[in-house]
Amino acid sequence: MEAIDLDALKKLDKTDQEKVNYFIGLLTKKSKYKNLKEEIQKRRNEIQKGETLDHEEMWKKLGV
């Protein structure tokens, strides 16, 4: 199976884009994506709160 090119999706008409979006939504609701979805939401929350590390802080945290 071949990966979907996002530019190809943009070429679809609105109705077909909605269909693809619907099926992607069904796939991402599967339990195997649950951990990934939670991790993404956790990172989004950290970014909104400004709880991110800059490069210097990351290197210090890693002891490099």
A tleap script that builds the chain and sets N, CA, C and O, in Angstrom:
source leaprc.protein.ff14SB
mol = sequence {
  NMET GLU ALA ILE ASP LEU ASP ALA LEU LYS
  LYS LEU ASP LYS THR ASP GLN GLU LYS VAL
  ASN TYR PHE ILE GLY LEU LEU THR LYS LYS
  SER LYS TYR LYS ASN LEU LYS GLU GLU ILE
  GLN LYS ARG ARG ASN GLU ILE GLN LYS GLY
  GLU THR LEU ASP HIE GLU GLU MET TRP LYS
  LYS LEU GLY CVAL
}
set mol.1.N position { 0.847 -1.175 0.000 }
set mol.1.CA position { 0.000 0.000 0.000 }
set mol.1.C position { 0.890 1.235 0.000 }
set mol.1.O position { 1.936 1.255 0.649 }
set mol.2.N position { 0.484 2.232 -0.707 }
set mol.2.CA position { 1.267 3.455 -0.852 }
set mol.2.C position { 0.734 4.547 0.067 }
set mol.2.O position { -0.474 4.660 0.271 }
set mol.3.N position { 1.635 5.346 0.616 }
set mol.3.CA position { 1.234 6.467 1.473 }
set mol.3.C position { 0.521 7.519 0.631 }
set mol.3.O position { 0.794 7.676 -0.559 }
set mol.4.N position { -0.394 8.232 1.270 }
set mol.4.CA position { -1.161 9.264 0.573 }
set mol.4.C position { -0.365 10.560 0.545 }
set mol.4.O position { 0.161 10.999 1.567 }
set mol.5.N position { -0.283 11.160 -0.617 }
set mol.5.CA position { 0.377 12.443 -0.784 }
set mol.5.C position { -0.623 13.546 -0.446 }
set mol.5.O position { -1.708 13.598 -1.025 }
set mol.6.N position { -0.266 14.426 0.486 }
set mol.6.CA position { -1.198 15.475 0.898 }
set mol.6.C position { -1.569 16.402 -0.246 }
set mol.6.O position { -2.680 16.930 -0.278 }
set mol.7.N position { -0.653 16.607 -1.185 }
set mol.7.CA position { -0.982 17.449 -2.333 }
set mol.7.C position { -2.080 16.805 -3.179 }
set mol.7.O position { -2.909 17.501 -3.765 }
set mol.8.N position { -2.077 15.475 -3.238 }
set mol.8.CA position { -3.120 14.774 -3.991 }
set mol.8.C position { -4.477 14.979 -3.343 }
set mol.8.O position { -5.488 15.104 -4.034 }
set mol.9.N position { -4.502 15.015 -2.017 }
set mol.9.CA position { -5.773 15.241 -1.318 }
set mol.9.C position { -6.345 16.614 -1.620 }
set mol.9.O position { -7.560 16.783 -1.721 }
set mol.10.N position { -5.461 17.595 -1.764 }
set mol.10.CA position { -5.916 18.957 -2.048 }
set mol.10.C position { -6.573 19.052 -3.420 }
set mol.10.O position { -7.370 19.957 -3.667 }
set mol.11.N position { -6.239 18.121 -4.313 }
set mol.11.CA position { -6.789 18.150 -5.670 }
set mol.11.C position { -8.180 17.540 -5.744 }
set mol.11.O position { -8.884 17.713 -6.739 }
set mol.12.N position { -8.576 16.831 -4.701 }
set mol.12.CA position { -9.917 16.235 -4.676 }
set mol.12.C position { -10.965 17.309 -4.452 }
set mol.12.O position { -10.689 18.357 -3.868 }
set mol.13.N position { -12.182 17.032 -4.929 }
set mol.13.CA position { -13.248 18.001 -4.656 }
set mol.13.C position { -13.637 17.912 -3.178 }
set mol.13.O position { -13.261 16.965 -2.488 }
set mol.14.N position { -14.373 18.880 -2.710 }
set mol.14.CA position { -14.690 19.000 -1.287 }
set mol.14.C position { -15.387 17.755 -0.736 }
set mol.14.O position { -15.086 17.324 0.377 }
set mol.15.N position { -16.306 17.179 -1.492 }
set mol.15.CA position { -17.032 15.996 -1.036 }
set mol.15.C position { -16.080 14.824 -0.812 }
set mol.15.O position { -16.176 14.126 0.198 }
set mol.16.N position { -15.164 14.609 -1.753 }
set mol.16.CA position { -14.216 13.508 -1.610 }
set mol.16.C position { -13.214 13.771 -0.488 }
set mol.16.O position { -12.794 12.839 0.196 }
set mol.17.N position { -12.830 15.029 -0.295 }
set mol.17.CA position { -11.942 15.367 0.821 }
set mol.17.C position { -12.619 15.040 2.154 }
set mol.17.O position { -11.974 14.545 3.078 }
set mol.18.N position { -13.914 15.317 2.246 }
set mol.18.CA position { -14.660 15.019 3.468 }
set mol.18.C position { -14.729 13.512 3.719 }
set mol.18.O position { -14.649 13.069 4.864 }
set mol.19.N position { -14.877 12.727 2.650 }
set mol.19.CA position { -14.913 11.269 2.783 }
set mol.19.C position { -13.579 10.744 3.307 }
set mol.19.O position { -13.543 9.912 4.214 }
set mol.20.N position { -12.486 11.237 2.729 }
set mol.20.CA position { -11.153 10.812 3.172 }
set mol.20.C position { -10.952 11.206 4.625 }
set mol.20.O position { -10.455 10.409 5.420 }
set mol.21.N position { -11.329 12.419 4.978 }
set mol.21.CA position { -11.207 12.901 6.349 }
set mol.21.C position { -12.010 12.023 7.312 }
set mol.21.O position { -11.550 11.732 8.416 }
set mol.22.N position { -13.189 11.606 6.902 }
set mol.22.CA position { -14.043 10.745 7.727 }
set mol.22.C position { -13.332 9.419 8.017 }
set mol.22.O position { -13.288 8.979 9.165 }
set mol.23.N position { -12.783 8.791 6.994 }
set mol.23.CA position { -12.126 7.497 7.183 }
set mol.23.C position { -10.833 7.626 7.978 }
set mol.23.O position { -10.491 6.729 8.748 }
set mol.24.N position { -10.115 8.720 7.803 }
set mol.24.CA position { -8.920 8.952 8.620 }
set mol.24.C position { -9.334 9.092 10.078 }
set mol.24.O position { -8.658 8.584 10.973 }
set mol.25.N position { -10.433 9.773 10.312 }
set mol.25.CA position { -10.951 9.911 11.676 }
set mol.25.C position { -11.284 8.564 12.299 }
set mol.25.O position { -10.994 8.330 13.472 }
set mol.26.N position { -11.896 7.672 11.515 }
set mol.26.CA position { -12.211 6.337 12.022 }
set mol.26.C position { -10.940 5.573 12.393 }
set mol.26.O position { -10.884 4.914 13.431 }
set mol.27.N position { -9.926 5.668 11.540 }
set mol.27.CA position { -8.674 4.961 11.805 }
set mol.27.C position { -7.978 5.483 13.056 }
set mol.27.O position { -7.463 4.701 13.855 }
set mol.28.N position { -7.963 6.791 13.226 }
set mol.28.CA position { -7.252 7.357 14.372 }
set mol.28.C position { -7.976 7.110 15.688 }
set mol.28.O position { -7.378 7.263 16.753 }
set mol.29.N position { -9.233 6.737 15.640 }
set mol.29.CA position { -9.966 6.417 16.866 }
set mol.29.C position { -9.665 5.005 17.350 }
set mol.29.O position { -10.037 4.640 18.465 }
set mol.30.N position { -8.996 4.211 16.522 }
set mol.30.CA position { -8.654 2.847 16.923 }
set mol.30.C position { -7.712 2.877 18.116 }
set mol.30.O position { -6.956 3.830 18.303 }
set mol.31.N position { -7.765 1.842 18.906 }
set mol.31.CA position { -6.986 1.794 20.137 }
set mol.31.C position { -5.489 1.848 19.897 }
set mol.31.O position { -4.755 2.339 20.755 }
set mol.32.N position { -5.008 1.357 18.750 }
set mol.32.CA position { -3.563 1.367 18.522 }
set mol.32.C position { -3.007 2.780 18.366 }
set mol.32.O position { -1.796 2.973 18.470 }
set mol.33.N position { -3.853 3.759 18.122 }
set mol.33.CA position { -3.411 5.144 18.014 }
set mol.33.C position { -3.698 5.943 19.279 }
set mol.33.O position { -3.374 7.128 19.350 }
set mol.34.N position { -4.301 5.307 20.275 }
set mol.34.CA position { -4.698 6.004 21.492 }
set mol.34.C position { -3.493 6.627 22.204 }
set mol.34.O position { -3.545 7.792 22.598 }
set mol.35.N position { -2.414 5.863 22.373 }
set mol.35.CA position { -1.229 6.384 23.055 }
set mol.35.C position { -0.623 7.563 22.302 }
set mol.35.O position { -0.218 8.554 22.910 }
set mol.36.N position { -0.564 7.451 20.982 }
set mol.36.CA position { -0.020 8.535 20.174 }
set mol.36.C position { -0.881 9.787 20.308 }
set mol.36.O position { -0.364 10.896 20.443 }
set mol.37.N position { -2.189 9.599 20.269 }
set mol.37.CA position { -3.108 10.729 20.388 }
set mol.37.C position { -2.944 11.423 21.743 }
set mol.37.O position { -2.948 12.651 21.821 }
set mol.38.N position { -2.800 10.628 22.805 }
set mol.38.CA position { -2.610 11.191 24.141 }
set mol.38.C position { -1.287 11.942 24.233 }
set mol.38.O position { -1.224 13.006 24.849 }
set mol.39.N position { -0.239 11.405 23.633 }
set mol.39.CA position { 1.074 12.061 23.635 }
set mol.39.C position { 1.020 13.396 22.899 }
set mol.39.O position { 1.584 14.388 23.360 }
set mol.40.N position { 0.345 13.418 21.761 }
set mol.40.CA position { 0.203 14.663 20.988 }
set mol.40.C position { -0.558 15.701 21.806 }
set mol.40.O position { -0.159 16.865 21.846 }
set mol.41.N position { -1.640 15.300 22.455 }
set mol.41.CA position { -2.419 16.237 23.266 }
set mol.41.C position { -1.603 16.753 24.441 }
set mol.41.O position { -1.689 17.930 24.791 }
set mol.42.N position { -0.810 15.875 25.052 }
set mol.42.CA position { 0.046 16.283 26.162 }
set mol.42.C position { 1.042 17.354 25.699 }
set mol.42.O position { 1.245 18.359 26.379 }
set mol.43.N position { 1.653 17.126 24.543 }
set mol.43.CA position { 2.608 18.101 24.004 }
set mol.43.C position { 1.934 19.418 23.660 }
set mol.43.O position { 2.503 20.483 23.897 }
set mol.44.N position { 0.725 19.361 23.102 }
set mol.44.CA position { -0.020 20.591 22.786 }
set mol.44.C position { -0.292 21.396 24.051 }
set mol.44.O position { -0.152 22.619 24.061 }
set mol.45.N position { -0.682 20.702 25.119 }
set mol.45.CA position { -0.948 21.378 26.387 }
set mol.45.C position { 0.319 22.025 26.937 }
set mol.45.O position { 0.271 23.145 27.446 }
set mol.46.N position { 1.458 21.325 26.838 }
set mol.46.CA position { 2.729 21.881 27.306 }
set mol.46.C position { 3.098 23.132 26.520 }
set mol.46.O position { 3.571 24.115 27.089 }
set mol.47.N position { 2.880 23.089 25.220 }
set mol.47.CA position { 3.209 24.245 24.369 }
set mol.47.C position { 2.324 25.432 24.731 }
set mol.47.O position { 2.807 26.561 24.819 }
set mol.48.N position { 1.034 25.184 24.942 }
set mol.48.CA position { 0.111 26.264 25.298 }
set mol.48.C position { 0.486 26.909 26.623 }
set mol.48.O position { 0.308 28.113 26.808 }
set mol.49.N position { 1.005 26.106 27.544 }
set mol.49.CA position { 1.400 26.627 28.851 }
set mol.49.C position { 2.816 27.198 28.832 }
set mol.49.O position { 3.268 27.775 29.822 }
set mol.50.N position { 3.517 27.039 27.708 }
set mol.50.CA position { 4.887 27.538 27.611 }
set mol.50.C position { 5.889 26.642 28.305 }
set mol.50.O position { 6.974 27.093 28.672 }
set mol.51.N position { 5.544 25.385 28.490 }
set mol.51.CA position { 6.405 24.444 29.192 }
set mol.51.C position { 7.288 23.657 28.219 }
set mol.51.O position { 7.315 22.426 28.248 }
set mol.52.N position { 7.999 24.371 27.371 }
set mol.52.CA position { 8.881 23.703 26.417 }
set mol.52.C position { 10.326 24.043 26.739 }
set mol.52.O position { 10.611 25.063 27.366 }
set mol.53.N position { 11.227 23.185 26.308 }
set mol.53.CA position { 12.649 23.402 26.535 }
set mol.53.C position { 13.282 23.988 25.277 }
set mol.53.O position { 12.907 23.632 24.160 }
set mol.54.N position { 14.245 24.890 25.469 }
set mol.54.CA position { 15.000 25.337 24.311 }
set mol.54.C position { 16.196 24.395 24.151 }
set mol.54.O position { 16.395 23.501 24.974 }
set mol.55.N position { 16.984 24.590 23.108 }
set mol.55.CA position { 18.097 23.677 22.826 }
set mol.55.C position { 19.082 23.594 23.989 }
set mol.55.O position { 19.532 22.508 24.356 }
set mol.56.N position { 19.406 24.725 24.554 }
set mol.56.CA position { 20.375 24.749 25.652 }
set mol.56.C position { 19.866 23.948 26.854 }
set mol.56.O position { 20.617 23.187 27.464 }
set mol.57.N position { 18.594 24.124 27.185 }
set mol.57.CA position { 18.003 23.389 28.300 }
set mol.57.C position { 17.976 21.887 28.031 }
set mol.57.O position { 18.190 21.091 28.946 }
set mol.58.N position { 17.717 21.496 26.786 }
set mol.58.CA position { 17.696 20.073 26.445 }
set mol.58.C position { 19.069 19.450 26.642 }
set mol.58.O position { 19.193 18.369 27.219 }
set mol.59.N position { 20.105 20.140 26.157 }
set mol.59.CA position { 21.475 19.600 26.287 }
set mol.59.C position { 21.876 19.494 27.762 }
set mol.59.O position { 22.517 18.523 28.163 }
set mol.60.N position { 21.501 20.485 28.562 }
set mol.60.CA position { 21.809 20.431 29.994 }
set mol.60.C position { 21.086 19.258 30.650 }
set mol.60.O position { 21.661 18.555 31.481 }
set mol.61.N position { 19.831 19.051 30.276 }
set mol.61.CA position { 19.053 17.978 30.851 }
set mol.61.C position { 19.653 16.604 30.489 }
set mol.61.O position { 19.607 15.662 31.280 }
set mol.62.N position { 20.208 16.520 29.285 }
set mol.62.CA position { 20.831 15.272 28.847 }
set mol.62.C position { 22.249 15.110 29.363 }
set mol.62.O position { 22.843 14.042 29.215 }
set mol.63.N position { 22.801 16.159 29.967 }
set mol.63.CA position { 24.153 16.111 30.509 }
set mol.63.C position { 25.244 16.162 29.453 }
set mol.63.O position { 26.329 15.611 29.640 }
set mol.64.N position { 24.956 16.815 28.365 }
set mol.64.CA position { 25.937 16.924 27.272 }
set mol.64.C position { 26.636 18.251 27.323 }
set mol.64.O position { 27.495 18.529 26.487 }
savepdb mol mol.pdb
quit
